[in-house]
Each structure stands twice: as structure tokens, then as C-alpha cells.
Amino acid sequence: MRAKHRVRSFRSVTERIEGKARAEAERQARGVPWLTLFEFQKQYVEWETFTLWVHAIEEAASHAPGWLRKAVEANCPGIKVSRGTRLWKCLDNWKRQTVFAKPKAEGWMRAVSFFAARDLAYSATWAYWAYCERCWTAERRHSYPSFAEWKSSAEACPDEVLDLSGVREERKELIKAAKRAGAECLQRAVATYLDVEAFAYWLRPFLDEHLPLPVDVRREMENRYPSFEMRDSWKWDQMWAWLKNSQFQEAQAARWFDAVVYTAELHPRRVNVVDYHSLYWSKKFRARQPSPYPPFESWRHEAENYRPAGSAVGHVSRFSSDP
């Protein structure tokens, strides 16, 4: 009983810490244009993948081979490799000072790292890295894969490797679901999910206030979803459930819809739409119903670019290929 209590207490503490970290990440994210944040999050995953490759080889070989050092230097202009310091640590320091200098200086690095580290592809890469480092350390190799080769293997991380990893059980299942979908198919489905959910939020004020849809709104709804017949008695969650069920039948049948929802809910574009509705639009609608109601594309543009605090859009550097 005491052991179970300790496990529950540890899980409770972990969840509280996770909740605080997420709240801070969301607070920071609200001050950054969603596309800027999204690009930096993708960069984070790419650079972390590169770092894990370097880390695995250096730890397994107990040093950084000359060819590995050259690969790092080719991708990291101006990197300073200090004597006695691991190469991967020098790489970590370099990317904080260069690639991620902007979010670090402006105070929104947590918004980048928190959500990027929960990306399903990155989680699979992390599991594969742990496996490689463990196997390579136990049995020395005469050669190691190039970054491109290793990245490709990590993206196809076998289920048996994933099952033995320290990744949380629920995330393991999501990674497997994402693999069933395939990267391109999942990406398209996430884009569709974001579009459908934004459309649902556009309609939501009428359902929350139990009001009939204006003619223009109903026409746009019928043009987008001809088979959609919304009932006057429906609440918003019933309408949203119908849209999800109708648009994602294939994903649900093939058991990868949960990966779509998980990935979409991490997307900064979605956060803006939800904020826009809850913090601004629903209140404006209740105070004075806009007439005419804005077309969906105009509303979505405003929603996706909504942020309580401003921040200038900066240049995002790109990761180069293997030398």
C-alpha cells in the first residue's frame, strides 16, 4: 500500500510540475506570431535530432571521432569546441546562442521547447537514440551511420524499441498510431482538423446563444459541408462531434485519429483560434451581434493572428544537410 501511495504521490507531483510548465509555455506562446513559433518548434526538433545523433556516437565511442567533429563544424558555423568538453554539449551551447538566440533573448524559449519536445516524431527519435546509445555502448562498432541514415532509422523506430523505451505508455500508443498514418497523411489530417475546428468555433456563438444561423452563414456551411444538417436543438459539442465523425472516418477506422487530435492540440495556430474565441469573440458577440457576420476566411485570419501581446517576426535559420 505504501509503495502504491508513493507512486500516486510521485505521479501527482509530476502532473503538477507538467501543468505549471505547460501554463508558462502557453503564456509565452500567446506573445508570439503562430507561424514564427511553429517554425522555431520545427527547428527545435531538427536540431535536437542532430544533437542526439552526435550524443549517441560520442558516448558510445568515448570520444568524438574526427569525421563527427567535421560534420558538426560543417553544420554549425563558428562553433567553439572546448578542450575537455563533450562535442554534443558544445553543440547544445552553440544552438542556444545562434539558432535560438531570438526566443531565448525575448523570453519565449519555453514555448518553443515545451511543445516541440512533445512532438510524436521527436518522441520516437528520443526512444531510438536511447536504444542506439545503449546498444553501441555495450558493443563497440567499427563504423556509425551518417546523420541522414540515422534520422531515417529513427523515424521508422520499431515498435519493440519503442516498447522498451522510457517514453510514457500513452505517448507510445500515439507514436504507433502516427506511424500507421504515415508522416504525410498525418500532416494533411492535422491541417484538416485545424480547419474544421476553426469552422466550428466560427459557428459556436450561435449555438451557445441558441440563435438561428444567418442566411450567409448557413450558405457557407452548406458549401463547405454539403451533407451537414445541423439541428436546432444541438449544442456546440454535438455539432463539433458530428464534424469530427464525418471528416475523419478513415483515421478513426484505421485507429490513428488520436494522433491527429494530439498533434493538432499542440499546434500554435489552434491555440490562437481557441484564445480568440474564448477571450475576445464570444464576449463581443454577446455584447453586440455583428451584422453582417464576418465570412469564415476573414474570421479565421483574425483568429489565427490574435495575440494579447505583440512580438516582431524574425528570421528563422534553416538546418543544412550532411556534409
Secondary structure as GFF3:
##gff-version 3
##sequence-region A 1 323
A	DSSP	alpha_helix	2	29	.	.	.	ID=ss1
A	DSSP	alpha_helix	34	61	.	.	.	ID=ss2
A	DSSP	alpha_helix	66	75	.	.	.	ID=ss3
A	DSSP	alpha_helix	87	97	.	.	.	ID=ss4
A	DSSP	alpha_helix	101	106	.	.	.	ID=ss5
A	DSSP	alpha_helix	109	116	.	.	.	ID=ss6
A	DSSP	alpha_helix	120	138	.	.	.	ID=ss7
A	DSSP	alpha_helix	147	155	.	.	.	ID=ss8
A	DSSP	alpha_helix	159	163	.	.	.	ID=ss9
A	DSSP	alpha_helix	169	181	.	.	.	ID=ss10
A	DSSP	alpha_helix	183	208	.	.	.	ID=ss11
A	DSSP	alpha_helix	215	224	.	.	.	ID=ss12
A	DSSP	alpha_helix	236	247	.	.	.	ID=ss13
A	DSSP	alpha_helix	249	253	.	.	.	ID=ss14
A	DSSP	alpha_helix	257	265	.	.	.	ID=ss15
A	DSSP	alpha_helix	268	275	.	.	.	ID=ss16
A	DSSP	pi_helix	276	281	.	.	.	ID=ss17
A	DSSP	alpha_helix	282	287	.	.	.	ID=ss18
A	DSSP	alpha_helix	296	304	.	.	.	ID=ss19
###
